């Protein structure tokens, strides 16, 4: 008897396949990406705080994207989409580099 892969169409209580899960998550991911684009248009950046009460869910979503990226679990098309809008993957590394560049500019201008 041929084995059948579990799916919710079969009424199985087994988990859905990874492919089916990705298809189900896609509309939510697109919705949140659109919200992030709107946030960037208003604020000039993509760094949504998880403490921002007005954007609580967006902040959590942004944080989840960073975690997925660090675990190498973020699909490449999503990574490319986030890169296309200037998404910063590591806020602390970005801030460090920004401050270091400011220090270098200061040294050039002031000689010390």
N, C-alpha and C positions, 0 to 999 in steps of 0.2 A: 504494500500500500504506500503510495507516494506521500512524503511528508509535506505538510503545508506550513508556510510561514504564518506566524500569528498576526492577525490584524483585527481591528475593531469591527470591520465589516462582517467578520465571521462570528461575531458575538463572543469572542474569546475573552477570558479574563486576564490573559497574558498581556504584557506591555506591548505597545505598538512598536513598530520597527523605527530605527533611527531616521530613515528616509521619510516615513510618515510624520514623525515628530517635527522634522525640519520643515515640511510642507505646512504643518499646522502653525508653527512659530513664525513663518515668514510674514504674514500680514501684520502681526504685532511688532516685529522688528522694523518693518518699513514705516509703520506709524510712529514709532519712537525715533527713528532716524529723521523723519520729517519734523518732529517736534524739536529735535536737536538742531536741525537747520534753522528753524524759526528762532530758537534761543540764540543761536550764533548771530543771526541778523540783528537781533535786538541788543545783544551784549558784546559782540565783537570777539567772542571766544566760545569754546566748547566745554569749558571746565565747569560743569554744573555740580554744585555742592549737594551732598546728600543731606545737609542741614537746611537747605533752602525749602521752606514749607510750601511755597508756591510751585516748586518744581521737584517735589520730593520723589515722585516715581521716575522722573527723567534722571535725576541725580543717581538713583539706585541703578537705573539701566546703564548709565555711563560707567559707573563703577563695575558693573557686571561685565561690560565689554572689555575693560582693562584687565580684569581677572581672567577672562577667557583668552585674551591675547597672551598674557603671561604664561598660561598653561598650554599655549599653542593649540587651543581648542576653538579658536575663532576662524570661521570659514574665510577663505582668501578673498572672495568677492565682498564680504562685509568689511574686511580690513581695508580693501581698496576704497570702498565707499567712504569709510571714516577718514582715511588718509586724504581723500579728495577735498574734504572740508577743513583740513588742518587740525584734526583730532590729535591731542597730545596723549601718548600712551603712558608715559611716566612723568607725572607732574613734578616730582621732586628732582629728577634728573634735569628736566627742562628748566626749572627755576634755578638750579645750581649753575647750569651753563649760562643762563641769562645774567646772573649776578657776576659770574666770572668774566664774561664779556664786558660788563660795565666796569669791572675792576681794571681790565686791560686797557680800556679806553681812558680811564682816569689816569693810569700810569703814563700813557702816551701823551696826554694833555699836560700833565703836571710834572713829569720826569721822576716820579717816585711812587 
